[in-house]
Amino acid sequence: MRDSSAMPDLDRTDRRILRCLQRDGRLTNAELARKVNVSAATCHRRTQRLFDEGYMRSVRAEVDPGRVDRGALVVVGVVLDRSTRESFGAFEAAITKLPSILDCHLVAGDFDYFLKIRVRDIADFNRLHGEQLLALPGVRQTRTFFVMKEVIDNAPLEF
């Protein structure tokens, strides 16, 4: 009873497991098994397979940024001085070492990368920008966007 859509290795039960865990990663195996209507042993085996095959990368808590003094969200567009494999590689290797960077995406268009950054406040970002971002290899220009309101953040994937 395989589904013939874009995910041929996943049947309906696998998809239900993924959807349930995406909504609530704290479900126990027994609770998850009840929700997807399979035995606990089957649920455990399927969940482990979904991890092993890379459908799930991790299960973790979603921490409220404001409660841990990281209430300011900043998006930064980065332009590198050269568009070469080497310059991209050097930038990417360096950016992974900065703990304030939540996301880094290589993009097409006016920027080379978009960064999603969490900091305490504007002063904290100013320090990070001046001391670390501008010092990254190959950075020619940055454009900063302070997020005024998070309308949708980290929404569950639809599949």
Protein Blocks (a to p, Z undefined) as FASTA:
>chain_A
ZZfbfblmbcfklmmmmmmmmmommbcfklmmmmnopafklmmmmmmmmmmnomagbdcd
dddfklnopabccddddddfbdcfklmmmmmmmmmmpmklmbdcddedjbfbdcddddfb
lmlmmmmmmmmmmmpghiabdcddddfbdfbghiacdZZ
